[in-house]
């Protein structure tokens, strides 16, 4: 069955302009030649009705925590001495070239020995369980600069780094900067020590490199959204149906380009559009969710600009969170660990945390973050958005804000 068209479709002229802007970038501003496309409404004529969704999902994307909690060899990779040596040499060479970190690519960060295993891991993450944990990145030996170079170089073998906020950060920093986590219409939660509920970031893969741990908390959880989908089909299909409707508004928290609306109307669960080259190819269930970006819209609903969350929607958000919590894999990131998580078919969360006191002499919890894009033609999922096959699809781009890769939070 074809998707059900709804009441709004972005102007084709506007989309053509966006595509032209992406193709004609100034390399003095965007050194790798690609610009983050940013957040946009979906193509509503590609949103399928709930009746077209599978009632049960099978395969490697469906898992429960017991599948991995006692089998670390299935999802944890300890870097070998040889792998660290290769990463170190590549980072040294890149720094000798004095290129901007925003221009790092596979071409100027060659990893001939690591590349095959990274390609295998990438396929498993995108089409399989959706996560991996690397251990043994020598951040204490390398320091922040070399660690950032090696980390971004490693990330280039997974996807293209996209901007994570309106200031163009393609190397992000998860750190408590003392901002008020209750001001959710203005504050991004990664800049606080508050709990992060289950969510997906606006990219294909998110990476986190642990530079320093908290005194308490800040631990990670990952859940298979396909396992969650199957549970909803068994227990609350009405909730699954509501989450598949394009009746959800997501806040943009002021990170908006000229002419764009401050929010996006979309759904939470999508079905992949058909593959024109292979119409019989499976259409997978994709999830796009962050409760902080849904609950922060009260200023618009109070003004009558958008509808408030209905009681049914409030209940759906609670059930989605509880279901993810039931099937979560818990993991603790030690210093030098790197976690990569696919945002298509997993949701991840973080517990609240407390940093060491100022008199302890210990640093605040600090994770370096990457948002990575994987376009369709390079193995990414087919998405109902105009930029599905752009190199740097998704992310957050405000006008022509240039990318930056700072070595600490600001």
C-alpha positions in Angstrom: 0.0 0.0 0.0 1.3 3.5 -0.8 1.8 6.0 2.0 -1.1 8.2 3.0 -0.6 11.8 1.9 -1.3 14.4 4.5 -2.0 18.1 4.5 1.4 19.5 4.0 4.3 18.9 1.7 7.4 21.1 1.6 7.7 23.3 -1.4 9.8 21.7 -4.1 11.5 25.0 -4.9 12.6 25.2 -1.2 14.0 21.7 -1.3 15.8 22.5 -4.6 17.3 25.6 -2.9 18.5 23.5 0.0 20.1 20.9 -2.3 21.8 23.6 -4.2 23.2 25.1 -1.0 24.6 21.8 0.0 26.3 21.2 -3.4 27.8 24.7 -3.6 29.7 24.9 -0.3 32.6 27.1 0.3 35.6 24.9 1.3 37.2 27.7 3.2 34.2 27.4 5.5 33.4 23.7 5.2 36.9 22.1 4.7 35.7 18.6 3.9 33.5 20.0 1.2 30.2 19.0 2.8 27.7 21.0 4.8 25.3 19.5 7.4 21.8 19.5 6.0 20.1 20.1 9.4 16.6 19.4 10.7 13.6 19.4 8.4 10.1 18.1 8.3 9.6 14.6 6.7 8.2 14.1 3.3 4.7 13.5 4.5 3.7 11.6 1.4 6.3 8.9 2.4 4.8 8.4 5.9 3.1 5.0 5.9 -0.1 4.2 7.8 0.1 1.9 10.8 -1.7 -0.8 8.9 1.4 -1.2 6.7 3.8 -1.7 9.6 4.9 -5.2 10.5 3.2 -6.7 13.5 6.3 -8.5 14.5 10.0 -8.0 13.7 12.6 -10.7 13.5 16.4 -10.8 13.0 19.6 -9.4 14.5 18.1 -6.0 15.3 15.8 -7.7 17.8 17.6 -8.5 21.1 17.2 -8.5 24.8 19.8 -7.5 27.4 20.5 -11.1 28.5 21.8 -11.7 24.9 24.7 -9.5 25.6 25.1 -8.8 29.3 27.0 -12.0 30.0 28.7 -12.2 26.5 30.9 -9.1 26.3 32.8 -10.7 23.4 29.7 -10.1 21.3 29.8 -6.3 21.7 33.1 -5.2 23.3 36.4 -4.8 21.4 39.7 -4.2 23.2 42.0 -2.2 20.9 45.2 -4.2 20.3 48.7 -2.7 20.6 48.9 -2.8 16.8 45.6 -1.0 16.3 46.6 1.7 18.8 50.0 2.1 17.1 48.2 2.6 13.7 45.8 5.1 15.2 48.6 7.0 16.9 50.7 7.2 13.7 47.7 8.4 11.6 46.9 11.1 14.2 50.5 12.3 14.3 50.6 12.5 10.5 47.3 14.4 10.4 48.6 16.9 13.0 51.8 17.4 11.0 49.8 18.4 8.0 48.3 21.2 10.1 44.9 20.7 8.5 41.7 21.8 10.4 40.2 19.1 12.4 36.9 19.9 10.7 38.4 18.6 7.5 39.4 15.2 8.6 38.4 12.3 6.2 39.4 8.8 5.5 41.7 10.1 2.7 43.8 12.2 5.1 43.6 9.7 8.0 44.6 6.4 6.4 44.0 3.2 8.5 44.9 0.4 6.0 45.0 -2.3 8.7 42.1 -1.2 10.8 39.8 -0.3 7.9 38.5 -3.8 7.2 37.5 -4.5 10.8 35.9 -1.1 11.0 33.9 -1.8 7.9 32.6 -5.0 9.4 31.7 -3.4 12.6 29.9 -0.6 10.8 27.7 -3.1 8.9 26.9 -4.9 12.1 26.0 -1.7 13.8 23.8 -0.3 11.0 22.1 -3.5 10.1 22.5 -5.6 13.3 22.4 -5.0 17.0 23.1 -1.3 16.7 26.0 -0.7 19.2 29.6 -1.5 20.0 32.0 -0.6 22.8 35.7 -0.1 22.1 38.1 -0.2 25.0 41.7 1.0 25.5 41.9 4.4 23.8 45.0 5.9 25.6 43.4 9.3 26.3 45.6 9.9 29.4 48.8 9.4 27.4 47.6 11.3 24.3 45.9 14.2 25.9 42.8 15.9 24.5 44.2 17.2 21.2 45.7 13.9 19.9 42.7 11.9 21.4 40.3 14.2 19.5 42.2 13.7 16.2 42.4 9.9 16.5 38.7 9.8 17.6 37.5 11.9 14.7 39.7 9.9 12.3 38.2 6.7 13.6 34.7 8.1 13.2 35.4 9.0 9.6 35.3 5.3 8.8 31.8 5.1 10.2 30.2 8.2 8.8 30.4 11.9 8.1 30.5 14.2 11.1 27.5 16.5 11.3 27.0 19.6 13.4 25.4 18.9 16.8 24.1 22.4 17.6 23.5 25.9 16.3 27.1 26.8 16.9 28.4 24.2 14.5 30.1 21.8 16.9 31.0 18.7 15.0 33.1 17.6 18.0 30.7 17.8 20.9 31.4 17.7 24.6 29.1 16.1 27.1 29.8 18.0 30.3 28.0 19.6 33.1 28.3 23.4 32.5 25.9 24.3 35.3 23.0 25.1 33.1 19.4 24.7 34.5 18.1 21.3 33.3 14.5 22.4 34.1 14.6 25.0 31.3 14.1 22.4 28.7 12.9 24.9 26.1 16.3 26.5 26.1 18.9 24.1 27.5 20.3 21.0 25.8 20.4 18.3 28.5 23.9 17.1 27.5 25.2 20.4 29.0 23.8 19.4 32.5 24.1 16.5 34.9 20.4 15.5 34.6 19.1 12.2 33.6 18.6 11.7 29.9 15.6 9.6 29.0 15.6 7.1 26.2 16.1 9.0 22.9 17.8 9.0 19.5 20.1 11.8 18.4 19.5 13.6 15.1 22.1 11.5 13.2 22.7 8.0 12.1 25.3 7.0 14.6 26.4 8.7 17.9 29.8 8.2 19.3 31.0 8.9 22.9 34.6 8.8 24.0 35.1 8.9 27.8 37.8 11.4 28.8 36.8 11.6 32.5 34.2 9.8 34.7 31.9 11.2 37.2 32.1 10.4 40.9 28.7 8.8 40.7 26.3 8.0 37.9 26.4 9.0 34.3 26.0 5.4 33.1 24.6 4.3 29.8 21.6 2.3 28.7 20.8 1.0 25.2 17.5 -0.6 24.1 16.5 -2.3 20.8 13.6 -0.3 19.4 12.6 -3.4 17.4 12.2 -5.4 20.6 10.2 -2.5 22.0 8.0 -2.5 18.9 7.3 -6.2 19.3 6.3 -5.7 23.0 4.0 -2.8 22.0 2.4 -5.0 19.4 1.6 -7.6 22.1 0.6 -5.3 24.9 -0.4 -1.9 23.5 -0.9 -1.8 19.8 -2.9 1.4 20.3 0.2 3.1 21.6 2.3 1.8 18.6 -0.4 3.2 16.2 -0.4 6.6 17.9 3.4 6.7 17.7 3.3 6.0 14.0 1.1 9.0 13.2 2.6 12.4 12.2 0.9 14.2 15.1 4.0 14.8 17.2 5.8 18.1 17.4 9.5 18.4 18.1 11.1 21.6 19.4 14.1 23.1 17.7 15.0 25.1 20.8 15.9 28.2 18.8 18.4 26.4 16.6 16.6 27.5 13.4 17.8 28.9 10.1 16.1 31.9 8.4 12.6 31.1 7.2 12.2 27.9 9.2 9.6 27.1 11.8 10.7 26.7 15.4 9.3 23.2 15.6 8.8 20.2 13.3 5.7 18.0 13.0 6.6 14.4 12.5 6.0 10.9 13.8 8.0 8.8 16.2 7.9 5.5 14.3 8.5 5.4 10.5 8.5 2.7 7.9 11.4 2.9 5.5 10.3 4.1 2.0 10.4 1.5 -0.7 13.7 1.0 -2.5 13.1 2.1 -6.1 15.9 -0.2 -7.3 14.5 -3.2 -5.4 10.8 -2.8 -4.6 10.7 -6.2 -2.8 13.4 -5.1 -0.3 12.4 -5.1 3.3 11.0 -1.8 4.7 12.4 -1.6 8.3 10.9 0.3 11.2 12.8 3.4 12.2 12.4 5.5 15.4 13.0 9.2 15.9 12.4 10.2 19.5 13.5 12.5 22.3 11.0 13.4 25.0 12.8 16.5 26.1 12.2 18.0 22.6 8.5 17.1 22.8 7.8 18.3 26.4 9.5 21.6 25.8 6.8 23.0 23.5 4.4 24.3 26.1 5.2 27.9 25.1 3.7 27.2 21.7 0.7 25.1 22.9 -0.2 27.6 25.6 -0.3 30.3 22.8 -2.6 28.1 20.7 0.0 27.7 17.9 0.2 23.9 18.1 -2.0 21.5 20.0 -0.9 20.4 23.5 -0.1 16.7 24.1 -3.3 14.7 24.5 -3.7 12.4 27.5 -3.2 9.5 25.1 0.1 11.0 23.9 1.3 11.6 27.4 0.6 8.0 28.2 2.3 6.9 25.1 5.5 8.7 26.1 5.4 7.0 29.5 4.9 3.6 28.0 7.7 4.0 25.5 10.1 5.0 28.3 9.0 2.1 30.5 9.2 -0.4 27.8 12.7 0.7 26.8 13.7 0.5 30.5 12.4 -3.1 30.6 14.8 -4.3 27.9 17.8 -2.1 28.4 21.4 -3.2 28.2 23.3 -1.3 30.9 27.0 -0.3 30.4 29.5 1.7 32.2 32.0 3.7 30.2 35.5 3.8 31.7 38.2 6.3 30.7 39.3 5.4 27.2 36.1 3.7 26.2 34.3 4.6 23.0 30.6 3.7 22.5 29.0 3.9 19.1 25.2 3.6 18.9 23.0 3.5 15.8 20.1 6.0 16.1 17.9 4.2 13.6 16.9 1.1 15.6 18.1 1.7 19.1 17.3 4.3 21.8 19.9 5.2 24.5 19.7 6.9 27.9 21.9 8.2 30.6 21.5 8.2 34.4 21.9 11.4 36.3 25.4 12.0 37.7 27.4 13.9 40.3 30.9 15.2 39.6 33.8 15.0 42.0 33.9 18.0 44.3 36.1 21.0 43.4 38.6 20.1 46.2 39.1 16.6 44.9 41.6 17.6 42.3 39.7 15.4 39.8 38.2 16.6 36.5 34.5 16.8 35.8 32.9 14.0 33.8 33.7 14.6 30.1 32.7 12.7 27.0 33.7 13.7 23.5 30.8 13.2 21.2 30.4 12.6 17.5 27.2 12.7 15.4 27.8 10.7 12.2 25.8 10.6 9.0 25.6 7.5 6.7 23.7 8.3 3.5 21.7 5.7 1.6 24.2 5.1 -1.1 26.8 4.3 1.5 24.7 1.8 3.5 22.5 4.1 5.5 18.8 3.5 6.0 16.3 4.9 3.6 14.6 7.8 5.4 11.5 9.8 4.5 13.4 13.1 4.4 14.6 15.1 1.4 18.2 14.7 2.5 18.2 10.9 2.8 21.1 10.5 0.3 23.1 13.6 1.2 26.5 13.0 2.8 25.8 14.9 5.9 22.1 14.3 6.4 20.5 15.3 9.6 22.3 17.1 12.4 21.6 20.7 13.3 22.7 23.5 10.9 21.8 27.2 11.4 22.2 29.1 8.2 25.9 29.0 7.1 27.4 28.6 10.6 30.8 27.0 10.0 31.8 23.7 11.6 34.1 23.9 14.7 35.9 21.2 16.6 36.9 22.6 19.9 38.9 20.5 22.4 36.6 21.2 25.4 33.1 22.3 26.2 32.1 25.9 25.7 
